[in-house]
């Protein structure tokens, strides 16, 4: 399965690259920044076909498959984001990836992200490390949140409850008021995950859905991060929630900045 997941995300990514270079049709889903393109659908079809032909007894959850058609009662379930970073893709920014994860008995055991523009593949199997194009990667070794650099989102849609939104506002204000902590407002989770796994940034605190954070969780844990939801608690498949990740040294300091404690 290790080779299979890497092969299908690469195949899907290579297939959508010409659409990125030459342009493709797009339409809005829930609002003008929530778009879907023909590249999303092409990637989704390639992933679905590959899984169904190779592992017909596995379940599938995909961003581009209606929730009523998800198969979640299987021992193995694939979790797919056929094109993470659709908005950047649609405006010609090279910040996107094809993402997939494999869940066994409710535990995410494998994740892969393929970045077609740079031909980079980020992969992790639980207990075996995280790799970028076959070279093992590890997260930042910074020990103090002061002077750190990370990625975050400001969109309140990713933080459903009023309490989440209040903490999110506090987090952003704390970042803005502290001249020694720097963060960029990330447009797609794949770029933040890749940068954190490589040690190029020190932390991330972003919103997302299950298909956004499923591959990120195993990749970042294998790269040496503590990974929680945006409140410092466990990630749950059933809800839309944030994901917060950093080294074991920095993660508690992030929680302090956010005003929460890990469980």
N, C-alpha and C positions, 0 to 999 in steps of 0.2 A: 504493500500500500504506500510505502514511502515514495517509491519511484512514480507510482500512479498519480498521486496528488500533485507532484511537481510537474509531471507531463501534461496533465489536463489544464492547469493554470497557465502553463507556458503556451499550449496550443491556443487557448482562448485569447490570451494576450497578443500573440502574433497575428491572430485573425482580425482583431479590432484595430491594430496599429494603422493599416491603410485608411480606415475611417477617421482616425484622429488626424492623419496628415492631409487627407483630401476633403474632410468635412462629411457630416451625415445629418440626417433628420433628427430633431429633438422635439419634445413636448413637455409641458409642465404637468406634474402630478398633483401635489397639494398646494403649491404656491410657486412663484416664479423662479425661486432658487432651488426648488426640489424638482429636478428634471430627469427625464429618462430619454435615452437615445436608442437608435437602432443598434449601436454598439453594445449597449446593455443587454439587449435581447439576443443578439448574435452570440455573445459570450455565454449567456445563460443557456442557450440551446446546446452549445458545444459541451459545456459542463454536464448538463443533464443527460445528454446522449452518451457521453463517455461513462458516467456512473451507472446508468441503467443497463448498458451493454455489458459492463465488466462486473458490476455488483448488483444484480437485479433484486436481491433480497435486502438491500440497504434502504433506509429512509433518507429523505431529502427535505431540507428547509432552505429556501432561497428568497432573497429580497424580491426577485421578479416572478415568484410563484405565489398566487393568492393563498392566504393563510389556511383557508378551508381545504386546500389541496396538499398541505404539508403532510409528510409521513413521519410521525414522531414515536411510533410504537415499536420500532425496530431496535435490535441490539446495537447496530451501527447506524448513525445518522450523519449525513453530510450537511454542513452549514455553508451556504454560498453567498458571497457578494460578488456578482459577476463583473461589476465595475465600480470600485470604490473611488470616489473622486469624480463623479459624473459631471458636476458643475465645472471644475477646472478643465476636464476633457472637452466639454462643450464649448468653451471659450478659447481653447488652444493652449492651455497651460499644461505642461508635462508632469502633472502631479496626480497620478492615478495608478491603480493596480487591479489585477484580478485576484480575488482572495477566496480561499476555501479552508475549511476546518473539518476534522473528523471527530465525532463524538462516539464514545463507547460506554454504554450503560450510564449515560448522564455525565460522563467525564470527558472533557476535551483532551484528546491524546495527540493530535497532530494539527499543524497549521502551515499554510503556504501563502505567500504573496508574490506575484510576478509583476514587475515594472517593465512594460514593453519598451518604453523610450530608451531606457538605459540598459536593457537586457540584464536585469538583476533579479535573482530569485532568492527570497528570504524564506527559510524553512526550519521547522522544529518538530521533533518527535519527543514526547514527554520522557524525561529521563536521559535523553541523548544529546542535549545541547541545541543551540540555535546557530544556523549557518547562513551566510550570504554568499551565493555562488560557491558553495563547498568550503568556504573559509569560516571557521568558528568566530562568532562575535560575542561580545560581552558589554553590558551596560556600563554607564559612567561610574567612576570610582570616587567622584567628589563626595566629601564628607560633610560639608556645610551648605545649607540652603542659600546663605548669603553668597552672592556672586554666581549663582546657578542660572541656567538657561533652560527653558522648557516650552511646551506647547499646551495650549488650552483652547476651549471654545467659549464664546460668550452667548451663544444662542440659547434662550430660555426654553425653547421647545424641547430641548434634550433633557430638561430637568423638570419633570412634570408637576411636583407638588410645590406649594408656596414655600415650604421649609427648604426644599432643594434650591429654589430660586433665590431665596434670601441668602443662603450660604454661598451660592454662586456669585451673587453681587458682592458679598463681603470678600470672597477670594480675589475677584478682579480688582476691587478697590485696594486691597492689601498689596497686590502686585503693582498697581499704579503708584501707590504711595511709597513703596520701598525701592529706592533707586539702585539697590544692590541685587535685586532679583529681576531677571528679564524673561519675558515670555512672548511667543508669537501666537496669533490667533489662527489655528490650523484650519485648513479647508477640507482636509480629508485625513482620516485616521491612519491610513496606510503610511503616509510620509512621516507622521509623528512616531509611529511604531518602529519603522525602519531606522530613523535617526536615534531613537532611544536604545534600540537593540545594539546599534553600532557604537554607542557611547558618544555620539555627536551632540546630543542634548542630555539633560540630567533628569528630567521628569516629564510626565504628561498628565493632563487632567481634562478629559474630553467627554462629550456626550455621544451616545450611540445606541444602536439596537443590537440584538443578538448576533446577527451576521457581521456587524462591524467589529465586535470585540472577541468573538469566538476564536478566530485565528490569532488575534493579537495576544490573547491571554497566554496560550502555551508558548508562543514565540518569546514574549517578554519574560515569562517565568524561567524559561530555559536560558535566557540571556542574563539571568541573575537578578531580576526585579521582583519586588513584592507587588502583586496586582490585586486591586480591590475595586469595588464600585466607587462612584464619586463621593460617597459618604464614608469611605473607609471600611465598609462591610463586604460581605460575599457577593459575587456577581450571580445574578439569577436570570435564567433563560426567559422567564415569563414576562419580564417588564422592560420598558425602555429606561435606560439608566446610564449614568456616566461610568467611565473607567478611569482609575487613577493608578499610576505605576511609577515606581522609582526604586532605587537600590534599598536594601533593608535599612541603611543609615538615613537616607533622605526621606523615605516614605512617612515616618512619624512626624518629621518636620513639615511635610506637606499637609498632613492632617491638622497640625497646629495652625497653619496658615489658613486653613479652611474652617477651623473651629470645630473639628470633630475628633473623636478618638477611635482608633481601630478596635474591633471587637476581639 
